[in-house]
């Protein structure tokens, strides 16, 4: 499928696991340039290495940034670093965070 994303800079929060990782893989297949943000640097590095392996199609993970997005300063630093490394963000995919399970009624 060609979604005309080739060369666009995509920032994905929560990009090292689950839905964020699946989104990153989809954007890689479309030829986008990807910046990943997550809390754990080790998981980010593993994701980046996977996409730089010979098996990867056209890996373009241009940067990984460990940040706690509950902290505004940390989030701003990650955004600034991603933009400085590549260029302004064209697409934002927010997959960071989790909800605590609880009943629908109080």
Order of alpha helices (4+ residues) and beta strands (2+ residues): beta-alpha-beta-alpha-beta-alpha-beta
